[in-house]
Amino acid sequence: MHGSGVDVNIRLRHVAFWLLVGSVAYLGFDTLLAPKVTRARVIEGAGVITIERSYDQHFYVEGSINGHPITFLVDTGATSVTVGEDLARKIGLGNGVAADFNTAGGRVVGRIVPDNEVQVGGIRVNGLRVAVNPSLRQALLGQNFLNKIALTQEADRLVLQVKAPG
């Protein structure tokens, strides 16, 4: 009788130890593999932003919509700057006009909100439409912003730059 109580305590300690080891490993890998978000570093007066590729092979950058901080995934396949419904509410985007979106996951009904300011570092574009896709979790920096700037990729870096006049 006495021996079985000791066995249970030892087993519980082993289980607790391995749960702790597993939790620490999970948190360590989760932190290590989390997307690397670039804070837009601007070369004064040059209008150049260099974004490092994240571990998941995407490019993320800090920016804003109408002055509200946003983490964008740079998405050359997205037609417009796009946010999810929760983020749209949080930053106070208006109702806009109903719209259908053809996404990788199929057709989605959302809305287009006109006349917004989108900024990444020192690059600011005014008068942009922002799409609101109710099922989207990650804000996308789409073509209506990207086609207003020069975009080049150099290995694991994406360079955004104000276009030269003309």
C-alpha positions in Angstrom: 0.0 0.0 0.0 2.7 2.4 1.0 4.8 1.6 -2.1 2.0 2.4 -4.6 1.6 5.9 -3.2 5.3 6.6 -3.8 5.0 5.2 -7.4 2.1 7.6 -8.0 4.1 10.6 -6.7 7.1 9.6 -8.9 4.8 9.2 -11.9 3.2 12.6 -11.3 6.6 14.2 -11.0 7.7 12.6 -14.3 4.5 13.8 -16.0 4.9 17.3 -14.6 8.5 17.4 -15.7 7.8 16.3 -19.3 4.8 18.8 -19.5 7.2 21.5 -18.4 9.8 20.5 -20.9 7.2 20.3 -23.7 5.8 23.7 -22.8 9.2 25.4 -22.8 10.1 23.7 -26.1 6.7 24.8 -27.7 7.1 28.4 -26.5 10.7 28.5 -27.7 9.9 27.2 -31.2 6.7 29.4 -31.4 8.9 32.5 -30.7 11.6 31.4 -33.0 9.2 30.6 -35.9 6.9 33.6 -35.4 6.8 36.0 -38.4 9.6 38.5 -38.5 8.0 41.9 -38.7 10.1 44.8 -40.0 9.7 48.2 -38.5 10.0 50.4 -41.5 13.5 52.0 -41.3 13.6 55.0 -43.5 16.8 56.4 -44.9 16.2 60.1 -44.2 15.0 61.9 -47.4 15.6 58.8 -49.6 12.1 57.2 -49.2 13.7 53.7 -49.1 12.4 50.8 -46.9 14.1 47.4 -46.7 12.0 44.5 -45.4 13.7 41.2 -44.4 12.0 38.0 -45.4 10.4 36.2 -42.4 10.9 32.6 -41.4 7.6 31.7 -43.1 9.0 33.1 -46.4 6.7 36.2 -46.4 7.5 39.9 -46.0 5.8 41.7 -43.1 6.1 45.4 -42.3 4.7 47.9 -39.8 2.7 50.7 -41.3 -0.6 52.5 -40.7 -4.1 53.1 -42.1 -5.4 56.6 -41.3 -2.8 56.9 -38.6 -3.7 53.6 -36.9 -0.7 51.2 -36.6 -1.1 48.0 -38.7 1.2 45.0 -39.4 1.0 44.3 -43.1 1.8 41.2 -45.1 3.2 42.4 -48.4 0.9 40.7 -50.9 1.7 41.4 -54.6 -1.3 39.2 -55.5 -3.8 41.3 -53.6 -5.6 43.9 -55.6 -6.1 46.3 -52.7 -4.9 47.0 -49.2 -7.2 44.7 -47.3 -8.1 44.2 -43.7 -10.4 41.9 -41.7 -13.7 43.0 -40.2 -12.3 43.1 -36.6 -9.4 45.3 -37.6 -11.7 47.5 -39.7 -13.9 48.1 -36.6 -11.0 48.7 -34.3 -9.5 51.4 -36.6 -12.9 53.0 -37.3 -13.2 52.3 -41.1 -16.5 53.4 -42.4 -19.2 51.2 -44.0 -18.1 51.7 -47.6 -19.8 49.9 -50.5 -20.6 46.2 -50.6 -18.2 44.1 -52.8 -17.5 40.6 -53.8 -13.9 39.3 -53.5 -12.5 36.3 -55.3 -9.9 34.9 -52.9 -7.8 31.8 -52.7 -10.5 30.4 -50.4 -13.4 31.3 -52.8 -15.8 34.1 -53.2 -16.3 36.4 -50.1 -18.7 39.3 -49.6 -17.1 42.3 -48.0 -16.9 46.0 -48.6 -14.7 48.7 -50.1 -14.0 51.8 -48.0 -12.8 54.7 -50.2 -10.3 57.6 -49.5 -7.9 56.3 -46.9 -4.3 57.2 -46.1 -1.9 54.2 -46.0 1.7 54.7 -44.8 4.7 52.5 -44.5 7.7 54.3 -43.1 8.1 57.6 -44.9 6.0 56.4 -47.9 2.5 57.7 -47.7 -0.2 57.2 -50.3 -3.5 59.1 -49.9 -6.9 58.4 -51.5 -6.7 54.6 -51.4 -9.5 52.2 -51.3 -9.3 49.7 -48.4 -11.0 46.4 -48.8 -12.7 44.8 -45.8 -12.8 41.0 -46.0 -14.7 39.6 -43.0 -12.7 36.3 -42.9 -9.2 37.9 -43.2 -6.9 37.7 -40.2 -3.8 39.4 -41.6 -3.8 42.9 -43.1 -2.5 42.9 -46.7 -0.5 45.6 -48.4 -1.9 45.2 -51.9 -1.3 46.5 -55.4 -3.2 49.8 -55.0 -0.4 50.8 -52.7 2.5 48.8 -54.2 1.9 50.0 -57.8 2.5 53.6 -56.6 6.1 52.8 -55.5 9.1 51.0 -56.9 9.4 47.5 -55.5 12.4 45.3 -56.0 13.4 42.0 -54.4 17.0 41.2 -53.7 17.4 37.6 -52.3 15.8 37.7 -48.8 15.1 41.5 -48.9 12.2 43.4 -50.4 13.0 47.1 -51.1 10.2 49.7 -51.3 11.1 53.0 -52.7 9.4 56.2 -53.7 9.3 56.3 -57.5 11.5 58.8 -59.2 9.5 61.7 -60.8 8.6 61.2 -64.5 
